[in-house]
């Protein structure tokens, strides 16, 4: 007796129809998620300040979970940018703007660049907005010595996950110089956020003192920034990711195979608001983050697509160049070994 044939999984384009059933938000759940995250962030922030009375090291230890809650606030802001938490667009936007003053992110400007990222992720002809700069092997070989040096510095882990996040959130987000061609909206979003940030800083310094504010808030901000950049990095910079040129590139295929499923432990999934289920998020960005896990439970075949564990993700750091022939990311070392073998 022959074994019955199992139905093949839906094609990337067909998943869009399947995932529509998960888009409806729960307003009560959204309000609860925002309230509990904001409350716990404030509690640990002031806990870190209170711990300064005994030791800065104790304060630094308390700042670690505070940074985790700041990351979670950013992920909630991210969902607001996709209009997923509430049916009313204006409500998503205003909550996103308020959170943006805490996460140091100009909500309107960031939302625009992030939507461009979703529309062009994995497209070799539309790189440069809202993504990690990635050169192909051919482009790197054709670069000048100084261009190669600049790219190597940019891709150095100390820069990518240390200096880079600090520059992005503390400096670059304060002035949208690269968005001048988009008109006045990026400037309005950024300057409005800057004014709100200044007001929060002045009021907090008045309450706790400028020195205590810096000792508490700076470590929280820098740690949260590095975590956020790491999450964004590993969600697209893994070995078997997807890059292509048109007409080979299609959004559904790039979303499913160019975004990872970062399979984190349960506690980290909660702190990162399920952002690790990134391939599903890219397939249907209108799904609230608290419904993404139910997608994997109902469709376990999606859990194995682009799956990365925490330990496996560490091996993604050296992968810096897209190999057009092998259609995967490679390291500088692998490229050098090939060159030596050819020579």
C-alpha positions as CSV (number, residue, x, y, z in Angstrom):
1,X,0.0,0.0,0.0
2,X,1.5,3.3,-1.1
3,X,2.1,6.1,1.4
4,X,-0.3,9.0,0.8
5,X,1.3,12.1,-0.6
6,X,1.3,15.1,1.8
7,X,0.2,18.4,0.3
8,X,3.1,20.7,-0.6
9,X,3.5,23.8,1.4
10,X,2.1,27.0,-0.1
11,X,4.4,29.0,-2.4
12,X,5.7,32.3,-1.0
13,X,3.0,34.3,-2.8
14,X,0.2,32.0,-1.5
15,X,1.3,32.6,2.1
16,X,0.0,36.2,1.8
17,X,-3.5,34.9,1.6
18,X,-3.0,32.4,4.4
19,X,-1.6,35.1,6.8
20,X,-4.4,37.6,6.3
21,X,-6.4,35.8,9.0
22,X,-3.9,36.9,11.7
23,X,-3.9,40.7,11.0
24,X,-6.8,41.7,13.3
25,X,-5.4,43.5,16.4
26,X,-6.8,43.1,19.9
27,X,-7.1,46.6,21.4
28,X,-7.2,45.4,24.9
29,X,-4.0,43.2,24.3
30,X,-2.2,46.1,22.6
31,X,-3.0,48.5,25.5
32,X,-1.8,45.9,28.0
33,X,1.4,45.2,26.2
34,X,2.2,48.9,25.9
35,X,1.3,49.6,29.6
36,X,3.3,46.7,31.1
37,X,6.4,47.4,29.0
38,X,6.4,51.2,29.8
39,X,5.8,50.6,33.5
40,X,8.5,48.0,33.8
41,X,11.0,50.1,31.9
42,X,10.3,53.1,34.2
43,X,10.5,50.8,37.3
44,X,13.9,49.4,36.3
45,X,15.2,52.8,35.2
46,X,14.5,54.3,38.6
47,X,15.7,51.0,40.2
48,X,19.0,51.6,38.5
49,X,19.0,55.2,39.7
50,X,18.2,54.1,43.3
51,X,21.0,51.5,43.1
52,X,23.5,54.3,42.5
53,X,23.4,55.0,46.3
54,X,25.4,51.8,46.9
55,X,27.4,51.1,43.7
56,X,27.6,52.1,40.1
57,X,28.2,48.4,39.3
58,X,24.9,47.5,41.0
59,X,23.2,50.2,39.0
60,X,24.8,48.9,35.8
61,X,23.4,45.4,36.6
62,X,19.9,46.8,37.0
63,X,20.3,48.7,33.8
64,X,20.5,45.5,31.8
65,X,16.8,44.5,32.1
66,X,16.0,48.2,31.7
67,X,17.7,48.1,28.3
68,X,15.7,45.0,27.5
69,X,12.5,46.9,28.2
70,X,13.7,49.8,26.1
71,X,14.3,47.4,23.2
72,X,10.8,46.1,23.7
73,X,9.4,49.7,23.5
74,X,11.3,50.1,20.2
75,X,9.7,46.9,18.9
76,X,6.2,48.2,19.9
77,X,7.0,51.5,18.1
78,X,8.0,49.4,15.1
79,X,4.6,47.7,15.1
80,X,2.9,51.1,15.3
81,X,4.8,52.1,12.2
82,X,3.2,49.1,10.4
83,X,-0.3,50.1,11.8
84,X,-0.8,46.8,13.5
85,X,-1.6,47.5,17.1
86,X,-4.8,49.5,16.6
87,X,-7.3,49.8,13.8
88,X,-7.0,53.6,13.7
89,X,-3.9,54.8,11.9
90,X,-3.7,58.0,13.9
91,X,-3.6,56.1,17.2
92,X,-0.8,53.9,16.0
93,X,1.1,57.0,14.8
94,X,0.7,59.1,18.0
95,X,1.7,56.2,20.2
96,X,4.7,55.6,18.0
97,X,5.7,59.3,18.2
98,X,5.5,59.3,22.0
99,X,7.6,56.1,22.2
100,X,10.0,57.6,19.7
101,X,10.9,60.3,22.2
102,X,12.0,57.6,24.6
103,X,13.9,55.4,22.0
104,X,15.5,58.5,20.4
105,X,14.0,57.6,17.1
106,X,12.1,60.1,14.9
107,X,9.0,58.1,14.3
108,X,7.8,59.6,11.0
109,X,11.2,59.6,9.3
110,X,12.1,56.1,10.6
111,X,8.7,54.7,9.5
112,X,9.3,55.9,5.9
113,X,12.8,54.4,5.6
114,X,11.6,51.2,7.2
115,X,8.7,50.8,4.8
116,X,11.2,51.3,1.9
117,X,13.3,48.5,3.5
118,X,10.2,46.2,3.5
119,X,9.5,47.0,-0.2
120,X,13.1,46.4,-1.3
121,X,14.6,43.9,1.0
122,X,16.8,41.5,-0.9
123,X,16.7,43.6,-4.1
124,X,20.3,44.2,-5.3
125,X,19.2,47.1,-7.4
126,X,17.4,48.9,-4.5
127,X,19.9,48.8,-1.7
128,X,20.8,51.7,0.6
129,X,17.7,52.8,2.5
130,X,16.9,51.2,5.9
131,X,19.3,48.3,5.5
132,X,22.8,47.1,6.3
133,X,25.2,48.1,3.5
134,X,26.2,44.9,1.7
135,X,28.5,44.7,-1.2
136,X,28.7,41.9,-3.7
137,X,32.0,40.1,-4.3
138,X,32.2,41.8,-7.7
139,X,31.6,45.2,-6.3
140,X,34.2,44.7,-3.6
141,X,36.8,43.5,-6.1
142,X,36.2,46.5,-8.3
143,X,36.5,49.0,-5.3
144,X,39.5,51.1,-4.7
145,X,41.9,50.3,-1.8
146,X,40.4,53.1,0.3
147,X,36.8,52.0,-0.5
148,X,37.7,48.4,0.6
149,X,39.3,49.8,3.8
150,X,36.1,51.8,4.5
151,X,33.9,48.8,4.0
152,X,36.1,46.6,6.2
153,X,35.9,49.3,9.0
154,X,32.1,49.6,8.6
155,X,31.8,45.8,8.8
156,X,34.1,45.4,11.8
157,X,32.1,44.0,14.7
158,X,33.3,46.8,17.1
159,X,32.0,49.4,14.7
160,X,28.8,47.5,13.6
161,X,27.6,46.7,17.1
162,X,29.5,49.2,19.2
163,X,30.3,52.6,17.7
164,X,27.7,52.3,14.9
165,X,24.6,51.9,17.2
166,X,25.8,54.8,19.4
167,X,26.3,57.1,16.4
168,X,22.9,56.0,14.9
169,X,20.8,56.8,17.9
170,X,22.7,59.6,19.5
171,X,23.8,61.6,16.4
172,X,22.3,60.4,13.0
173,X,18.7,60.3,14.3
174,X,19.1,63.9,15.5
175,X,19.7,65.3,11.9
176,X,18.1,63.6,8.8
177,X,20.8,65.0,6.5
178,X,20.5,62.1,4.1
179,X,16.7,62.6,3.7
180,X,16.8,66.2,2.5
181,X,15.5,65.2,-0.9
182,X,12.3,63.8,0.7
183,X,11.2,67.4,1.6
184,X,10.2,68.8,5.0
185,X,8.5,65.8,6.5
186,X,11.7,64.1,7.8
187,X,12.8,67.4,9.3
188,X,9.5,67.9,11.0
189,X,9.5,64.4,12.4
190,X,13.1,64.7,13.6
191,X,12.9,68.2,15.1
192,X,9.6,67.4,16.8
193,X,11.2,64.3,18.3
194,X,14.3,66.3,19.4
195,X,12.2,68.8,21.2
196,X,10.3,66.1,23.0
197,X,13.6,64.3,23.9
198,X,15.1,67.6,25.3
199,X,12.0,68.2,27.4
200,X,12.2,64.6,28.9
201,X,15.9,65.0,29.6
202,X,15.5,68.4,31.3
203,X,12.7,67.2,33.5
204,X,14.5,64.0,34.4
205,X,17.8,65.8,35.2
206,X,15.8,68.3,37.4
207,X,14.5,65.3,39.3
208,X,17.6,63.1,39.6
209,X,20.5,65.4,38.8
210,X,22.5,65.5,35.6
211,X,25.3,63.2,36.8
212,X,22.9,60.5,37.9
213,X,20.9,60.8,34.7
214,X,24.0,60.2,32.6
215,X,25.3,57.4,34.7
216,X,21.9,55.6,34.5
217,X,20.5,56.5,31.1
218,X,23.7,56.4,28.9
219,X,24.4,52.7,29.6
220,X,20.8,51.7,29.1
221,X,20.6,53.6,25.8
222,X,23.9,52.3,24.4
223,X,23.2,48.7,25.4
224,X,19.6,48.8,23.9
225,X,21.0,50.4,20.7
226,X,23.6,47.6,20.3
227,X,20.9,44.9,20.9
228,X,18.6,46.6,18.4
229,X,21.2,46.7,15.7
230,X,22.3,43.1,16.3
231,X,18.7,42.0,15.9
232,X,18.2,43.9,12.7
233,X,21.6,42.6,11.4
234,X,21.0,38.9,12.1
235,X,17.5,39.0,10.6
236,X,18.9,39.5,7.1
237,X,22.7,38.9,7.3
238,X,22.8,35.1,7.4
239,X,24.5,32.7,5.1
240,X,21.6,31.4,3.1
241,X,19.7,34.7,2.8
242,X,18.3,35.9,-0.5
243,X,19.5,38.6,-2.8
244,X,18.6,39.0,-6.5
245,X,18.1,41.5,-9.3
246,X,14.8,42.1,-11.0
247,X,12.8,40.4,-12.5
248,X,14.2,37.4,-10.5
249,X,13.5,39.3,-7.3
250,X,9.9,39.1,-5.9
251,X,8.8,40.5,-2.6
252,X,7.1,37.3,-1.2
253,X,10.2,35.2,-2.0
254,X,12.6,37.8,-0.6
255,X,10.4,38.1,2.5
256,X,10.3,34.3,3.2
257,X,13.9,33.4,2.3
258,X,15.7,36.7,2.8
259,X,14.6,37.1,6.4
260,X,15.6,34.7,9.2
261,X,13.5,32.9,11.9
262,X,15.7,33.9,14.8
263,X,14.6,31.1,17.2
264,X,15.4,32.7,20.6
265,X,14.6,31.3,24.1
266,X,11.2,32.2,25.4
267,X,12.4,35.1,27.7
268,X,14.3,36.7,24.8
269,X,11.3,36.3,22.5
270,X,9.2,38.2,24.9
271,X,11.7,41.0,25.4
272,X,12.2,41.3,21.6
273,X,8.4,41.2,20.9
274,X,8.7,38.2,18.5
275,X,10.8,40.2,16.1
276,X,12.8,37.0,15.5
277,X,9.9,35.6,13.5
278,X,11.0,38.0,10.9
279,X,10.2,36.0,7.8
280,X,6.6,35.9,8.7
281,X,6.7,39.6,9.6
282,X,8.1,40.5,6.2
283,X,5.5,38.3,4.4
284,X,2.7,40.1,6.2
285,X,3.8,43.2,8.2
286,X,0.2,43.9,9.3
287,X,0.2,41.0,11.8
288,X,0.6,42.3,15.4
289,X,3.7,40.9,17.0
290,X,1.7,39.1,19.7
291,X,0.0,37.0,17.0
292,X,3.3,35.9,15.2
293,X,3.8,32.9,17.5
294,X,0.4,31.6,16.8
295,X,1.3,31.6,13.1
296,X,4.1,29.2,13.7
297,X,1.9,27.0,15.9
298,X,-0.7,26.7,13.2
299,X,1.9,26.4,10.4
300,X,4.9,24.6,11.8
301,X,6.5,24.3,8.3
302,X,7.2,28.0,8.6
303,X,9.3,27.5,11.7
304,X,12.0,25.7,9.8
305,X,12.5,28.3,7.1
306,X,15.6,30.4,7.7
307,X,15.8,29.1,11.3
308,X,18.7,30.4,13.3
309,X,19.4,29.5,17.0
310,X,21.2,31.9,19.3
311,X,24.5,30.0,18.9
312,X,24.2,29.7,15.2
313,X,23.6,33.5,14.8
314,X,27.1,34.2,16.2
315,X,28.5,32.6,13.0
316,X,26.8,35.3,10.9
317,X,29.1,38.1,12.1
318,X,32.0,37.4,9.6
319,X,29.6,37.1,6.6
320,X,30.0,40.4,4.8
321,X,29.9,39.9,1.0
322,X,27.2,38.5,-1.3
323,X,28.6,35.8,-3.6
324,X,26.5,36.1,-6.8
325,X,27.7,32.7,-8.1
326,X,27.1,30.6,-5.0
327,X,24.1,32.8,-3.9
328,X,25.2,33.1,-0.3
329,X,27.0,35.5,2.0
330,X,30.7,34.8,2.5
331,X,33.5,36.2,4.7
332,X,36.6,38.3,3.8
333,X,38.7,35.2,4.8
334,X,36.8,33.0,2.3
335,X,37.3,35.5,-0.5
336,X,41.0,35.8,0.4
337,X,41.4,32.0,0.3
338,X,39.8,31.8,-3.1
339,X,42.1,34.6,-4.4
340,X,45.1,32.7,-3.1
341,X,43.9,29.5,-4.6
342,X,43.4,31.1,-8.0
343,X,46.8,32.7,-7.8
